């Protein structure tokens, strides 16, 4: 029994090391079940600033009634820069201000800690992966052509002469990287991609976002890192995330002089990890959009 127990301990220890190195099959499942994903982020116990909710009919989303929200920090702030938040697959704008993410409270805590104030806007993007789809839907164009003009009407810095920030999770992380590269440094000051849904191989890409290899090749961000030149970029991905290795490869392929920050620490592809990363991510975006004023 003693020998068997010792052997089991060695097996578990070896499995843990293999998971950390990403060399065992089923790494995300093993890392979760071995308790290697770190502490869950806790939504700050502070009062959020004003959160407005609206809807509009999006032509770029084929006439869909599209919900959107605007999060402001507490206090009286005028002429705020804007960060656009892109949700993940199976989520919507309301998810980001709800109990799973608590984005309003995180913004309030960030500004109270000294981060330059900014507003966050989010809109429903459906399941489109924020790029043009074969049926004509294009949630990325919805952000640029429909959401940003609405934000300009709110006396926020979101006109064609203003630089915005972008943040996204999973599908939205990919979308933030793609949209940032598409708009370029004249329109975008900073991009944060949290656990971006990135595939290095077209054959492995989600059919929800890419109907075939041709669509993947047209809209992938892999190989297009130079499109983000001149933009402050931050990419965070947990080591227990199924996208971990592809995201590592993506980050490693940026030009040597690129302004890129990246972290790969214990975490899964879930709100527990995303919440933990939010304070540093919002500080990064505050510095980026604040310096672009």
C-alpha positions, 0 to 999 in steps of 0.5 A: 500500500505504501509503495502504491501510494508513493507511485500514485503520488509520483504519477500525479506529480508527473502529470502536473509537470506535463500539464504545465509544459502542455505536453500531455493530451487533454491539458485543459481538462487535466489542469482544471482537475489538478487545481492548476488554474489559479484563483478566480477573479473577484468583482470589486465591492464598489459602486459602479458608475452609470450604465445605459442600455439601448437598442438599434436596428443594425443593417450590418447585422441584417436588420437584427435588433441589437442591444448595446450598453454604455458604461461610465465611471462614477463622478462627473467626467466629460469628453471621455475616450472610449473603449469598445468591448467585444463579447465572446461566443454565446454572450452578448453586451448584457453579459459583460455588465452582469454578474459573470463579468461585472465590467462596470464595477471593475471600471469604477475600481480602476478609475478610483485607483488612478487609471485615467477615466474612460467609457466602455461601450459594448454591443451584441455581435451575435455569433459572427466572430466580428467579421464578414460572414457568407450570409452578409452579416458583419458585426465588425462593420456594425461597430465601426459604422453604427456603434461608434457614431452613436457614441459620438452623439453621447459626447464621447471621443468616438468620431473618425478623428478620435482614437479608441481602445478595444478589448475582447474575450475569446471570439471577441479577443480575436475580433479586437485583434482583427478590428484593431489591425483593420482600423490601424493606429490612426483610429486605435490606441490600444487593444486587449485580447483576453484568451483570443480564439485563435487557430494556427490551422484552418482545419481546426478553426471553429465552424461557427466563425469560419465556414471553410478554409477560404473564409479562415484565410481571408479573416485570420489574424495569424500572419497579420501581426504587423497590421497592429504596428503603432498600436499598444497591444496586450494579449493574455491567455491562461495556460489551461486554455485550449487556445494557449499554444496557438496564442503563444505562437501568435504573440511570438510572431509579432515584429521585434519592435512591436509594442506588445505585452503578453502574459501566460499564467495559470487560468482556464477559458472562463470568466474566473480567469477573465475577471482576474486579468481585468484590473491590469487590462483596464489599467493598460487601456486607460494609459493607452486611450488617455495618452492619445487624447 
